[in-house]
Amino acid sequence: MSTTTETRPFEAEVAQVLRLVTHSLYSHKEIFLRELVSNASDACDKLRFEAIGKPELLGDDAELHIDIAFDKDAKTLTVRDNGIGMSRDEIVANLGSIASSGTRKFLESLSGEQQADARLIGQFGVGFYSAFVVADKVTVLSRRAGADAKDGVRWESDGKGEYSLAVEDVAARGTSVILHLKEDDIEFADGWKLRDLIRKYSDHVAFPIRMRKQKDGKPADEWETVNDASALWAKPKSEITDDEYKAFYKSLGHDFNDPLAWTHNRVEGSQRFTTLLYVPAQPPFDLLMGARDERRGVRLYIKRVFIMDAAEELLPNYLRFVRGVVDADDLPLNVSREILQHNRQIERIKASCVKRVLDLIEHLAKNDADKFKTFCKAFGNTLKEGIVEDPSNRERIARLLRFASTQGEGAEQNVSLDDYVGRMQPGQDTIWYVTADSYRAAAGSPQLEAFKAKGIEVLLMFDRVDEWMVGQFTEYAGKQLKNVAKGELPLDAADKLKQEEAAKAAEPLVKKLKELLGDRVSDVRVSARLTDSPSCLALSDYELAPHLARLLREAGQDVPDSKPTLEINPAHALVKRVESEADETKAKDLAMLLLEQAEITAGAALSDPAAFVQRMNRALLGTRT
C-alpha cells in the first residue's frame, strides 16, 4: 500500500539531459525501446552476477527475462525485467541524478578478476530519459532483489523538472517502466510494431524478451520469446558452425546468398571488443548508387545492444561492401555519432577492422583462387578507392589489385602488380599502363604500338575509378607508374637518334599541320609511340584523360578546356597524303580527320560530330566543299 508521496526536483544536469535527449540526441523516436531494453538487460546481468555469491537472490524466479506489454486503450507501454531492481536510494541516485550511476558504483566495488568476470554488465546511463521522447508521463515501479514487497518504490515524472517518489508494495523483484504514450506516439502500442523494433535493435540481447501472443488482434495470456536471445558473435568460434555463420549473415545483410568469407575475432586487453565481419559474394545493389552518403554495412553494438549502423565510423568508405557487427565493451550506451567521430577507442577499433578485412582478402588471394576471383569481380573497383583514401595501407591494397594486361588473357583482370614487376624487362624501371573507358578502347589504343613492338607489358585500366586512382598512385615496389599516353617516352640512345632524325625530316609536314589545324591543337609533333596508326593524342603529366574529362562533363562537372597535342606517324600513308595534298581545303579536311580519329581513340567527345561525318564523306568520295 502506498505511503506519503514526496516530490523532488531533478538535479540541473538531468533537466539538461532531458532537453538534449528529447530534442537532439535521438534522431528516431523508436530508439527509446532500445534504451529501455538495454537497461533491463543490464539489470538482469547485475543480478546474474550477484547471484553467483548469493544464490538466494534468485529465489523461485531463476529464469531472467524482459517482458514488454502494451494497452492500446490505456495508451501505455510497459517494459519489465526481473533483474536486480532498485531500492529507494538507488532510484534517487539513478533516475534523479546523472552525477553517478548505480552500475558504475557496482563495477567500482569490484576488483581484480571480478572486474573481468563482470565485463558484460552495462552502464545504466541517460538512455532511460529517452522514454520522454514518446511519453508525456513515465512511471517506474521497482523492488530490489532480496528486499520485501513492502519496500518497493514508485517513481513518476512528466519530465518537466520534478519527479514524485513513494514507497509502495511491489509483488516481485525487478523494475517496470510504464510509458504513458503521447497522442502522436500511440503507434508504439502495437504488437507488430514492437516485435519489429525488438528484432531490429535488440534481437541479440542475451536474455529472452517476451511478449504476449496475439489472439484476435489482442494480447493473450501466453508469453512468447520474440528475440534470438543470444549474441552469435559473443560465442567462442569453436562453438559456431559454418551454417550458423551463414544464417546470421543472411539475416544481418538481408541477402539470400551465402557470404564469400568471414572473419570473427575477439580483442582483449586495455580495450575489449569483438568483430564479426563478412565479405558478400555479390555487391549490394546500392554499392555505387548513393552508397557514399548512406552506408549501413557494419553495425555497432555495445555489450550486445544495437547502437547504430556506424559503417562510416567503423570502416573506411572503400570497404563499404563489408557487412557485420562490432561489439564494444568499453563505450557508453548513449554514445552519439558525433562522439564516435572523435573517439580514440573507435579509431583503434576501426584500425583493427581494416586489418581484419585486408587479412581476410589476402587469405583468399593466397589460398582460394576461385573465391578471390569472385571478390575481384564484385569489389575490385571499390577496393581501388583505398589507394587514395587509405595511404597507410596503400601497399597492402595495391598487392590485392588485379588488372588486364597486354600479356594477359583478354579482358580478364587477373594480373597483379607483383606479376607485372616479376616480368619486367632487364633495365626497365617503370610500370606502364594505359587508361580508357572500355577494355577494347584500352587494348586498341594507338599509344601501345611502340610498347608492343618492344615486347614491353602494359597494364590495361578501363574502370572508371582507375584514372582517379593512378593520379595519386605513382610508385609501387620502388617502380614508377606511368601512363603510356602522358609526357614523352624515355628512349635509349639509338631510338633517340632515330626519333630526332624523323622529327627533322618531318619539320615541313609538322609546320603544315599546325597551320591547317590552327587553334584546335596546342602542338603537333612526330610520335615515338606510333608504328601502325597515323596519329594519337599526347597528354601532359597532369592533364585529365579525354575519356575521364568526357565522363565528368556528362555528370555536370566543370572541366577546364585544354587543347590537345597531336602526335603523328610520318610514315603512315594518310599522313603522307596530307603532306602531298596541294588543295588546301582537302588538306584541311584530312588534317582534321587525323585529329578527330585521335580524339575518338582517346575517348574524347567530338565537338561537332556532324562536321566530322561530312569531312569523312568528302574524303571517301574525293570531293571538296
C-alpha positions as CSV (number, residue, x, y, z in Angstrom):
1,M,0.0,0.0,0.0
2,S,1.3,3.4,-1.0
3,T,2.6,5.9,1.7
4,T,3.1,9.6,1.5
5,T,4.3,10.8,-1.8
6,E,7.4,13.0,-1.9
7,T,8.0,15.4,-4.7
8,R,11.6,16.3,-5.7
9,P,13.2,18.5,-8.3
10,F,15.6,16.9,-10.9
11,E,19.1,18.0,-10.5
12,A,20.2,20.6,-13.1
13,E,22.1,18.1,-15.1
14,V,19.0,15.9,-15.5
15,A,17.0,18.8,-16.8
16,Q,19.7,19.4,-19.4
17,V,19.9,15.8,-20.4
18,L,16.1,15.7,-20.8
19,R,16.2,18.6,-23.2
20,L,19.1,17.1,-25.1
21,V,17.6,13.6,-25.4
22,T,14.1,14.7,-26.4
23,H,15.3,17.3,-28.9
24,S,18.8,16.4,-30.1
25,L,20.4,13.1,-29.1
26,Y,18.0,10.7,-30.7
27,S,17.2,11.2,-34.3
28,H,14.5,8.4,-34.3
29,K,11.8,8.1,-31.7
30,E,11.9,4.3,-31.8
31,I,15.4,4.4,-30.1
32,F,13.6,4.7,-26.7
33,L,12.7,1.0,-26.8
34,R,16.3,0.0,-27.4
35,E,17.4,2.1,-24.4
36,L,14.8,0.7,-22.0
37,V,15.6,-2.9,-23.1
38,S,19.3,-2.3,-22.7
39,N,18.7,-1.1,-19.1
40,A,16.5,-4.1,-18.4
41,S,19.3,-6.4,-19.8
42,D,21.8,-4.5,-17.6
43,A,19.6,-5.2,-14.5
44,C,19.4,-8.9,-15.4
45,D,23.2,-9.0,-15.9
46,K,23.8,-7.5,-12.5
47,L,21.5,-9.9,-10.7
48,R,23.1,-12.9,-12.5
49,F,26.5,-11.7,-11.3
50,E,25.4,-11.0,-7.7
51,A,23.6,-14.3,-7.5
52,I,26.9,-16.2,-8.0
53,G,27.8,-15.2,-4.4
54,K,24.1,-15.0,-3.2
55,P,22.0,-17.6,-5.0
56,E,19.1,-16.8,-2.6
57,L,18.6,-13.6,-4.6
58,L,17.0,-15.5,-7.4
59,G,14.5,-17.2,-5.2
60,D,12.0,-19.2,-7.1
61,D,12.3,-16.9,-10.2
62,A,15.7,-18.0,-11.6
63,E,14.8,-17.5,-15.3
64,L,15.9,-14.0,-16.1
65,H,13.8,-12.2,-18.8
66,I,12.4,-9.0,-20.1
67,D,8.7,-8.6,-20.7
68,I,7.1,-6.0,-22.9
69,A,3.4,-5.3,-22.7
70,F,1.0,-2.7,-24.1
71,D,-2.5,-1.4,-23.6
72,K,-4.0,0.5,-26.5
73,D,-7.0,1.6,-24.6
74,A,-4.9,3.0,-21.7
75,K,-2.2,4.2,-24.1
76,T,0.5,2.6,-22.1
77,L,3.6,0.6,-22.9
78,T,5.4,-1.3,-20.2
79,V,9.0,-2.7,-20.2
80,R,9.5,-5.0,-17.2
81,D,12.5,-7.1,-16.1
82,N,13.0,-9.5,-13.2
83,G,16.6,-8.3,-12.7
84,I,18.3,-6.7,-9.7
85,G,15.7,-4.0,-9.1
86,M,16.4,-0.7,-7.2
87,S,15.9,0.5,-3.7
88,R,14.6,3.9,-2.9
89,D,18.1,5.4,-2.6
90,E,19.2,3.7,-5.8
91,I,16.2,5.2,-7.7
92,V,17.0,8.7,-6.4
93,A,20.7,8.2,-7.4
94,N,19.9,6.7,-10.9
95,L,16.8,8.5,-12.0
96,G,17.0,11.8,-10.2
97,S,20.7,12.4,-10.9
98,I,23.3,11.6,-13.5
99,A,26.2,12.5,-11.3
100,S,26.7,8.8,-10.5
101,S,25.5,5.5,-11.9
102,G,24.3,2.5,-9.9
103,T,26.1,0.3,-12.3
104,R,29.3,2.3,-12.2
105,K,29.4,2.1,-8.4
106,F,28.8,-1.6,-8.7
107,L,31.7,-2.0,-11.1
108,E,33.9,0.2,-8.9
109,S,33.3,-2.1,-5.9
110,L,34.8,-5.0,-7.8
111,S,38.5,-5.6,-8.2
112,G,40.9,-7.9,-9.9
113,E,39.4,-11.0,-11.6
114,Q,35.9,-9.9,-10.6
115,Q,36.1,-7.0,-13.0
116,A,36.9,-9.3,-15.9
117,D,34.0,-11.6,-15.0
118,A,31.7,-8.6,-14.9
119,R,32.7,-7.2,-18.3
120,L,29.3,-7.7,-19.8
121,I,27.5,-5.7,-17.2
122,G,26.2,-2.5,-18.8
123,Q,26.1,1.1,-17.6
124,F,22.7,2.5,-16.6
125,G,23.1,5.9,-18.2
126,V,21.0,8.7,-19.6
127,G,19.2,6.3,-22.0
128,F,16.3,6.0,-19.6
129,Y,15.3,9.6,-20.3
130,S,14.6,8.8,-23.9
131,A,11.3,7.5,-22.7
132,F,10.1,11.1,-22.6
133,V,10.5,11.3,-26.4
134,V,7.3,9.3,-26.7
135,A,5.7,9.6,-23.3
136,D,4.2,12.5,-21.5
137,K,4.5,10.7,-18.2
138,V,6.7,7.8,-17.1
139,T,6.1,5.6,-14.0
140,V,8.7,3.3,-12.6
141,L,7.9,0.5,-10.1
142,S,10.9,-1.3,-8.6
143,R,11.9,-3.7,-5.9
144,R,15.4,-4.6,-5.0
145,A,16.3,-8.3,-5.1
146,G,16.3,-9.6,-1.6
147,A,14.0,-6.9,-0.3
148,D,10.5,-7.4,1.0
149,A,7.4,-6.5,-1.1
150,K,6.6,-3.6,1.2
151,D,10.0,-2.0,0.3
152,G,9.0,-1.4,-3.3
153,V,9.3,2.1,-4.8
154,R,7.2,4.1,-7.2
155,W,8.9,6.9,-9.2
156,E,6.9,9.1,-11.6
157,S,7.5,12.2,-13.7
158,D,6.3,14.2,-16.7
159,G,9.9,15.1,-17.4
160,K,9.3,18.8,-16.8
161,G,11.6,19.5,-13.9
162,E,10.5,17.2,-11.0
163,Y,9.5,13.7,-10.0
164,S,7.5,12.1,-7.3
165,L,8.7,9.3,-5.1
166,A,6.7,6.9,-2.8
167,V,7.2,3.6,-1.1
168,E,4.8,1.0,-2.4
169,D,4.1,-2.7,-2.3
170,V,5.7,-4.4,-5.3
171,A,4.9,-8.1,-5.7
172,A,8.1,-9.3,-7.4
173,R,11.7,-8.1,-7.6
174,G,12.8,-6.2,-10.7
175,T,11.7,-3.0,-12.4
176,S,8.7,-2.0,-14.5
177,V,8.9,1.1,-16.7
178,I,5.4,2.3,-17.7
179,L,5.2,4.8,-20.5
180,H,2.0,6.9,-20.8
181,L,2.2,7.5,-24.5
182,K,1.7,10.8,-26.2
183,E,-1.2,11.1,-28.7
184,D,1.2,11.3,-31.6
185,D,3.0,8.1,-30.5
186,I,0.2,5.6,-30.0
187,E,1.8,3.6,-32.8
188,F,4.1,2.1,-30.2
189,A,1.2,0.4,-28.5
190,D,1.1,-2.2,-31.3
191,G,2.4,-5.7,-31.1
192,W,3.7,-6.0,-34.6
193,K,5.5,-2.6,-34.4
194,L,7.1,-3.6,-31.1
195,R,8.2,-7.0,-32.4
196,D,9.8,-5.4,-35.4
197,L,11.7,-2.9,-33.3
198,I,12.9,-5.7,-31.0
199,R,14.2,-7.7,-33.9
200,K,15.9,-4.6,-35.3
201,Y,17.6,-3.3,-32.2
202,S,17.6,-6.0,-29.5
203,D,17.5,-9.3,-31.2
204,H,20.8,-10.4,-29.7
205,V,20.2,-9.3,-26.2
206,A,21.3,-12.3,-24.2
207,F,18.0,-12.6,-22.2
208,P,14.7,-13.6,-23.6
209,I,12.5,-10.6,-24.5
210,R,8.9,-11.8,-24.1
211,M,5.6,-10.5,-25.4
212,R,2.1,-12.0,-25.1
213,K,0.9,-14.0,-28.1
214,Q,-1.7,-12.3,-30.2
215,K,-5.2,-13.7,-30.4
216,D,-7.9,-12.0,-32.5
217,G,-5.7,-8.9,-32.6
218,K,-5.4,-8.7,-28.8
219,P,-2.7,-9.9,-26.3
220,A,-3.4,-13.4,-25.0
221,D,-2.3,-14.8,-21.6
222,E,0.5,-16.9,-23.0
223,W,4.0,-15.3,-23.3
224,E,6.4,-16.0,-26.2
225,T,10.1,-15.0,-26.7
226,V,10.5,-12.6,-29.7
227,N,14.2,-12.2,-29.8
228,D,17.1,-14.6,-30.6
229,A,18.3,-14.2,-27.0
230,S,21.9,-15.0,-27.9
231,A,24.7,-13.0,-29.5
232,L,26.3,-15.2,-32.1
233,W,29.5,-13.2,-32.2
234,A,29.9,-13.5,-28.4
235,K,30.2,-17.3,-28.6
236,P,33.6,-19.0,-29.0
237,K,34.3,-19.7,-32.6
238,S,34.7,-23.4,-31.9
239,E,31.0,-23.5,-30.9
240,I,29.7,-21.9,-34.1
241,T,29.1,-23.9,-37.3
242,D,29.6,-22.6,-40.8
243,D,25.8,-22.9,-41.3
244,E,25.2,-20.7,-38.3
245,Y,27.6,-18.1,-39.5
246,K,25.9,-18.1,-42.9
247,A,22.4,-17.9,-41.4
248,F,23.4,-14.9,-39.3
249,Y,24.9,-13.1,-42.3
250,K,21.7,-13.6,-44.3
251,S,19.6,-12.0,-41.5
252,L,22.1,-9.3,-40.9
253,G,22.8,-8.4,-44.6
254,H,19.3,-9.1,-46.0
255,D,21.0,-11.3,-48.5
256,F,19.7,-14.5,-50.0
257,N,23.2,-15.7,-50.9
258,D,25.9,-17.2,-48.6
259,P,28.8,-14.8,-47.8
260,L,32.0,-15.2,-49.7
261,A,34.1,-15.3,-46.5
262,W,34.1,-14.0,-42.9
263,T,36.4,-13.2,-40.0
264,H,35.5,-13.5,-36.3
265,N,37.8,-12.1,-33.7
266,R,37.9,-11.1,-30.0
267,V,40.3,-8.5,-28.8
268,E,41.3,-8.5,-25.2
269,G,43.5,-6.1,-23.2
270,S,43.1,-2.5,-22.2
271,Q,40.2,-2.3,-24.7
272,R,37.8,-5.2,-25.3
273,F,35.7,-5.7,-28.4
274,T,34.5,-8.4,-30.8
275,T,34.3,-8.2,-34.6
276,L,32.4,-10.4,-36.9
277,L,32.9,-9.2,-40.5
278,Y,31.6,-10.6,-43.7
279,V,32.6,-10.2,-47.4
280,P,29.5,-10.8,-49.6
281,A,29.6,-12.9,-52.7
282,Q,27.9,-10.2,-54.7
283,P,27.8,-6.5,-54.4
284,P,24.7,-5.0,-52.9
285,F,22.5,-3.1,-55.4
286,D,23.3,0.3,-53.7
287,L,27.1,-0.2,-53.5
288,L,27.6,2.7,-56.0
289,M,24.2,4.4,-56.0
290,G,24.2,6.8,-53.1
291,A,26.4,4.5,-51.1
292,R,28.9,7.2,-50.2
293,D,26.2,9.1,-48.4
294,E,24.2,6.4,-46.8
295,R,26.1,3.3,-45.7
296,R,24.8,0.5,-43.4
297,G,27.4,-2.2,-43.8
298,V,28.6,-2.7,-40.2
299,R,26.5,-2.4,-37.1
300,L,27.8,-1.1,-33.8
301,Y,26.8,-2.9,-30.6
302,I,27.8,-2.1,-27.1
303,K,27.5,-5.1,-24.8
304,R,25.2,-6.9,-27.3
305,V,22.9,-3.9,-27.6
306,F,22.4,-2.4,-31.1
307,I,23.5,1.2,-31.1
308,M,23.6,2.3,-34.7
309,D,24.6,1.5,-38.3
310,A,28.0,3.0,-37.9
311,A,29.8,1.9,-41.0
312,E,31.4,5.3,-41.6
313,E,33.0,5.3,-38.2
314,L,34.0,1.6,-38.1
315,L,35.3,1.1,-41.7
316,P,36.6,3.4,-44.4
317,N,34.4,4.1,-47.4
318,Y,36.4,1.8,-49.7
319,L,35.4,-1.2,-47.5
320,R,31.7,-0.2,-47.5
321,F,30.8,-3.6,-49.0
322,V,31.7,-5.3,-45.7
323,R,28.8,-6.5,-43.6
324,G,28.9,-7.5,-39.9
325,V,28.9,-6.4,-36.3
326,V,31.3,-4.7,-33.9
327,D,30.5,-5.2,-30.2
328,A,32.5,-3.0,-27.8
329,D,32.6,-3.4,-24.1
330,D,34.0,0.0,-23.2
331,L,31.7,2.6,-24.8
332,P,28.7,4.2,-23.2
333,L,25.3,3.2,-24.5
334,N,24.3,6.8,-25.1
335,V,27.2,7.3,-27.5
336,S,26.3,9.6,-30.4
337,R,27.6,9.6,-33.9
338,E,29.4,12.9,-33.2
339,I,31.2,11.3,-30.3
340,L,32.2,8.4,-32.4
341,Q,33.9,10.6,-34.9
342,H,36.3,11.9,-32.3
343,N,36.7,8.9,-30.1
344,R,40.2,7.2,-29.8
345,Q,38.7,3.9,-28.9
346,I,36.7,3.9,-32.1
347,E,39.8,4.8,-34.1
348,R,41.5,1.7,-32.7
349,I,38.5,-0.5,-33.4
350,K,38.4,0.9,-36.9
351,A,42.1,0.2,-37.5
352,S,41.5,-3.4,-36.2
353,C,38.5,-3.8,-38.5
354,V,40.5,-2.7,-41.6
355,K,43.4,-5.0,-40.7
356,R,41.0,-8.0,-40.3
357,V,39.3,-7.3,-43.6
358,L,42.6,-7.0,-45.5
359,D,43.9,-10.1,-43.8
360,L,40.8,-11.9,-45.0
361,I,41.1,-10.8,-48.6
362,E,44.8,-11.6,-48.6
363,H,43.9,-15.1,-47.3
364,L,41.6,-15.6,-50.3
365,A,44.3,-14.3,-52.7
366,K,46.8,-16.9,-51.4
367,N,44.6,-19.9,-50.6
368,D,41.4,-19.7,-52.6
369,A,41.8,-18.6,-56.2
370,D,38.1,-19.1,-57.2
371,K,36.8,-17.0,-54.3
372,F,39.4,-14.3,-54.8
373,K,38.4,-14.1,-58.4
374,T,34.8,-13.7,-57.4
375,F,35.8,-11.0,-54.9
376,C,37.8,-9.1,-57.6
377,K,34.9,-9.2,-60.0
378,A,32.5,-7.9,-57.3
379,F,34.6,-5.4,-55.3
380,G,37.9,-4.9,-57.1
381,N,36.7,-1.4,-58.3
382,T,35.7,-0.4,-54.8
383,L,38.9,-1.6,-53.3
384,K,40.9,0.6,-55.7
385,E,39.4,3.6,-53.9
386,G,41.5,2.7,-50.9
387,I,44.7,3.6,-52.8
388,V,43.6,7.2,-52.4
389,E,41.6,7.0,-49.2
390,D,43.9,5.0,-47.0
391,P,47.6,5.9,-47.6
392,S,48.7,3.9,-44.5
393,N,47.5,0.7,-46.1
394,R,48.3,1.6,-49.7
395,E,51.0,-1.1,-50.3
396,R,48.7,-3.8,-48.9
397,I,45.8,-2.7,-51.0
398,A,48.0,-2.4,-54.1
399,R,49.1,-6.0,-53.8
400,L,45.4,-7.1,-53.9
401,L,44.5,-5.2,-57.1
402,R,44.2,-7.0,-60.4
403,F,44.3,-5.6,-63.9
404,A,44.1,-6.7,-67.5
405,S,47.3,-6.6,-69.5
406,T,48.8,-6.7,-72.9
407,Q,50.2,-10.1,-71.8
408,G,47.0,-11.2,-70.1
409,E,44.0,-13.2,-71.1
410,G,41.7,-10.8,-72.9
411,A,39.7,-8.6,-70.7
412,E,40.3,-10.8,-67.7
413,Q,41.6,-8.7,-64.8
414,N,44.0,-11.2,-63.2
415,V,47.4,-9.6,-63.4
416,S,48.8,-8.3,-60.1
417,L,51.4,-5.6,-59.8
418,D,53.8,-8.2,-58.4
419,D,53.1,-10.3,-61.6
420,Y,54.0,-7.3,-63.7
421,V,57.2,-6.4,-61.8
422,G,58.3,-10.1,-62.0
423,R,58.0,-9.9,-65.8
424,M,59.7,-6.6,-66.3
425,Q,62.5,-6.5,-68.9
426,P,66.1,-6.0,-67.8
427,G,66.7,-2.4,-67.1
428,Q,63.0,-1.5,-67.0
429,D,62.2,0.8,-64.1
430,T,58.7,1.8,-65.0
431,I,55.3,0.1,-64.6
432,W,53.4,1.2,-67.8
433,Y,49.7,1.5,-68.0
434,V,47.0,2.9,-70.3
435,T,43.5,4.2,-69.2
436,A,40.4,4.1,-71.3
437,D,36.6,3.7,-70.8
438,S,36.5,0.1,-72.0
439,Y,38.7,-2.9,-72.5
440,R,38.5,-2.6,-76.3
441,A,39.5,1.0,-76.2
442,A,42.4,0.3,-73.9
443,A,43.6,-2.7,-75.8
444,G,43.3,-0.9,-79.1
445,S,44.9,2.3,-78.0
446,P,47.5,3.5,-80.6
447,Q,49.8,4.6,-77.8
448,L,50.5,0.9,-77.1
449,E,52.1,0.3,-80.5
450,A,55.8,1.1,-79.6
451,F,55.5,-0.9,-76.4
452,K,54.1,-3.9,-78.2
453,A,56.9,-3.7,-80.8
454,K,59.5,-3.8,-78.0
455,G,57.7,-6.5,-76.0
456,I,57.0,-4.2,-73.0
457,E,54.0,-5.2,-71.0
458,V,51.3,-2.5,-70.4
459,L,48.5,-2.7,-67.8
460,L,45.1,-2.0,-69.3
461,M,43.0,0.1,-67.0
462,F,39.4,0.7,-68.0
463,D,37.4,1.0,-64.8
464,R,36.0,4.5,-64.1
465,V,37.9,4.7,-60.8
466,D,41.3,3.9,-62.5
467,E,42.2,7.4,-63.7
468,W,41.4,8.9,-60.3
469,M,43.3,6.2,-58.5
470,V,46.6,6.4,-60.5
471,G,46.5,10.2,-60.1
472,Q,47.8,9.6,-56.6
473,F,49.4,6.3,-57.0
474,T,52.8,7.0,-58.6
475,E,55.0,4.2,-57.2
476,Y,54.9,0.6,-56.3
477,A,57.8,-1.6,-55.1
478,G,60.3,1.1,-56.0
479,K,59.0,1.3,-59.6
480,Q,57.3,4.4,-61.1
481,L,53.8,4.0,-62.5
482,K,53.4,6.0,-65.8
483,N,50.7,6.4,-68.4
484,V,51.9,5.5,-71.9
485,A,49.9,8.4,-73.2
486,K,51.4,11.1,-71.0
487,G,54.6,13.0,-71.4
488,E,57.5,12.0,-73.7
489,L,58.7,8.4,-73.8
490,P,62.2,7.7,-72.4
491,L,64.3,6.4,-75.3
492,D,67.6,4.8,-75.5
493,A,70.4,6.4,-77.5
494,A,69.7,4.6,-80.7
495,D,65.9,5.3,-80.6
496,K,66.5,8.9,-79.6
497,L,68.8,9.5,-82.6
498,K,66.2,7.8,-84.9
499,Q,63.4,10.0,-83.4
500,E,65.4,13.2,-83.9
501,E,66.1,12.3,-87.5
502,A,62.4,11.6,-88.1
503,A,61.4,14.8,-86.4
504,K,63.9,16.9,-88.5
505,A,62.7,15.3,-91.8
506,A,59.1,16.0,-90.9
507,E,59.5,19.6,-90.0
508,P,57.8,20.9,-93.1
509,L,54.9,18.5,-92.6
510,V,54.5,19.5,-88.9
511,K,54.5,23.1,-89.8
512,K,51.8,22.5,-92.4
513,L,49.6,20.6,-89.9
514,K,50.0,23.4,-87.4
515,E,48.8,25.9,-89.9
516,L,45.9,23.7,-91.0
517,L,44.7,22.9,-87.5
518,G,45.3,26.4,-86.1
519,D,44.0,26.8,-82.5
520,R,42.5,23.3,-82.4
521,V,45.8,22.0,-81.0
522,S,48.4,23.2,-78.7
523,D,51.2,21.4,-80.6
524,V,52.0,18.9,-83.4
525,R,55.0,16.6,-83.2
526,V,56.4,13.4,-84.5
527,S,55.4,10.5,-82.3
528,A,57.7,7.9,-80.8
529,R,54.7,5.9,-79.7
530,L,53.2,5.0,-83.2
531,T,54.2,2.2,-85.5
532,D,50.9,1.4,-87.3
533,S,48.4,4.2,-86.6
534,P,48.6,7.7,-88.3
535,S,48.0,9.8,-85.2
536,C,47.3,9.9,-81.5
537,L,46.9,12.4,-78.7
538,A,49.7,13.0,-76.2
539,L,48.8,14.3,-72.7
540,S,50.9,16.3,-70.2
541,D,51.6,14.5,-66.9
542,Y,48.9,16.4,-65.1
543,E,46.2,16.5,-67.8
544,L,42.9,14.7,-67.5
545,A,42.5,11.7,-69.8
546,P,40.0,12.7,-72.5
547,H,37.6,9.8,-71.6
548,L,37.5,10.9,-67.9
549,A,37.0,14.6,-68.9
550,R,34.1,13.5,-71.0
551,L,32.5,11.5,-68.2
552,L,32.9,14.4,-65.8
553,R,31.2,16.8,-68.2
554,E,28.4,14.3,-68.7
555,A,28.0,14.3,-64.9
556,G,27.7,18.1,-64.9
557,Q,31.2,18.7,-63.5
558,D,33.2,21.7,-64.6
559,V,36.2,20.6,-66.5
560,P,38.7,23.2,-67.7
561,D,39.2,23.3,-71.5
562,S,42.5,22.2,-72.8
563,K,44.0,22.0,-76.3
564,P,45.4,18.6,-77.2
565,T,48.9,17.8,-78.5
566,L,48.7,15.8,-81.7
567,E,51.4,13.2,-82.4
568,I,51.8,11.9,-86.0
569,N,53.4,9.0,-87.7
570,P,55.1,10.5,-90.8
571,A,55.5,7.0,-92.3
572,H,51.7,6.4,-92.5
573,A,50.0,6.7,-95.9
574,L,47.3,9.0,-94.6
575,V,49.9,11.4,-93.1
576,K,51.8,11.3,-96.4
577,R,48.7,12.2,-98.2
578,V,48.2,15.3,-96.1
579,E,51.8,16.2,-96.9
580,S,51.3,15.8,-100.6
581,E,47.8,17.3,-100.9
582,A,48.1,20.6,-102.8
583,D,44.4,21.5,-102.4
584,E,44.2,23.4,-99.1
585,T,40.5,22.6,-98.5
586,K,41.2,18.9,-98.9
587,A,44.4,19.1,-96.9
588,K,42.5,20.7,-94.1
589,D,39.8,18.0,-94.1
590,L,42.5,15.3,-93.9
591,A,44.3,17.2,-91.1
592,M,41.1,17.5,-89.2
593,L,40.4,13.8,-89.6
594,L,43.8,13.0,-88.2
595,L,43.0,15.0,-85.1
596,E,39.4,13.7,-84.8
597,Q,40.3,10.0,-85.1
598,A,43.0,10.6,-82.4
599,E,40.3,12.1,-80.2
600,I,38.0,9.2,-80.8
601,T,40.6,6.6,-79.9
602,A,41.4,8.5,-76.8
603,G,37.8,8.5,-75.7
604,A,37.1,12.2,-76.2
605,A,33.8,13.6,-77.3
606,L,33.9,15.2,-80.7
607,S,32.9,18.8,-80.6
608,D,31.0,18.6,-83.9
609,P,30.1,15.0,-84.9
610,A,28.1,16.2,-88.0
611,A,31.1,18.1,-89.4
612,F,33.2,15.0,-88.8
613,V,30.8,12.8,-90.8
614,Q,30.8,15.4,-93.7
615,R,34.6,15.5,-93.7
616,M,34.8,11.7,-93.8
617,N,32.3,11.5,-96.6
618,R,34.2,14.1,-98.7
619,A,37.5,12.3,-98.1
620,L,36.0,9.0,-99.1
621,L,34.4,10.5,-102.3
622,G,37.4,12.6,-103.1
623,T,35.2,15.8,-103.3
624,R,35.7,19.2,-101.8
625,T,33.3,21.7,-100.2
